[in-house]
Amino acid sequence: MSARWDPNVNQEFSVELRVELEYEKGIVATLASTITMADANVERINLMEKDARLSTVNIVLSVKDRVHLANVIRRLRTIKGTNRIIRVRS
């Protein structure tokens, strides 16, 4: 059986990221606007405070492909106080 990939995939894919960062007022808005500026869409966002200084944000977003995801992650790394970004695989 032969298989062939469709070269014209126009679908977006859901990806979950875990962002560990230093908490600061307005950080969720900063994350959301950075993702939007990278032409991705936030589907779900959840903030968990580790302690008074550190937070973990789980974000589910829509991206076009791996290159698009890499661009989004690159932009997120520029946010002040970002310690680590992990792609969560289900």
Secondary structure, DSSP 8 states (H G I E B T S, - for coil): ------S-----EEEEEEEEEE--TTHHHHHHHHHHHTT-EEEEEEEEESSSSEEEEEEEEEESSHHHHHHHHHHHHTSTTEEEEEEE--
